[in-house]
Amino acid sequence: MILDIDMGNTRIKWRINDVDGRQWRQGACSAIADMLVDLSPLRHLLRRVRVSCVGREELLVTLDEWLHRQDLPPCERARPTATLGGVRNGYTDHRQLGVDRWLALCAAYRLVSGACVVVDAGSAVTLDVVDATGLHHGGFIVPGLRLLKASLRSGTERVAFTEAEADTEYDKTCGLGLGDSTQVAVDHGTLFMLTAMVEKAVRDHCAGVPGACTLVLTGGDAPILAGKLSIPHRVVPDLVFQGIEIALP
């Protein structure tokens, strides 16, 4: 069995596949200790561990120490490269591109077999453009929904809402209409901002990209964002995992 782990800024997602690539089990948590508790009964099945990590480096140390205690090989870490799967990294220094972004855009390019805009909606929202030849044109990074809401609460005096209201989860019922309370105005406004950014980015940056362009969404808030978009799109929850398979076959 192969264990794949996507260590983000706030969440750790994992899945176990058999050697033929069929998913057997998956999970998500906010602390690596919780993940290791979940994996302990399955440790004897593991043969490889592949990791994408944009979180703290200590997480990898903890993981490797656990693997060592189980007499398992150390984790294989995916990293941003100059080229992968027919995609050419568009950063001046390819090492500076976040590995989760790199894996997601390489997986999306393979998935749609052509030009794509890839949006990963998590703690931060990233957007990347790849043309039909596989050239990565670069991208945007902006705060995600909860970071936008937290910045308003901490940085203003008059935009007041309670901590409980600040922690309220966005869901598919969240609208884009004008708010009739501060909390609704903030929730709708932040979602409106991200929706507008994605749609304008697709209009502005796909016009000059050779080939038909597909919008691909991933990340925890992808379903929320997808429900408000007025342009065609695909939601692919496991895009980073698909990228890990490409980077570490």
Secondary structure as UniProt FT lines:
FT   STRAND          2..7
FT   STRAND          12..17
FT   TURN            19..20
FT   STRAND          23..29
FT   HELIX           32..39
FT   HELIX           40..45
FT   STRAND          48..53
FT   HELIX           57..69
FT   TURN            70..71
FT   STRAND          76..77
FT   STRAND          83..84
FT   TURN            85..86
FT   STRAND          87..88
FT   HELIX           94..96
FT   HELIX           99..112
FT   STRAND          116..121
FT   STRAND          124..130
FT   TURN            132..133
FT   STRAND          135..143
FT   HELIX           145..155
FT   HELIX           163..166
FT   TURN            172..173
FT   HELIX           182..206
FT   TURN            207..208
FT   STRAND          214..218
FT   TURN            220..221
FT   HELIX           222..226
FT   TURN            227..228
FT   STRAND          234..235
FT   TURN            237..238
FT   HELIX           239..247
//
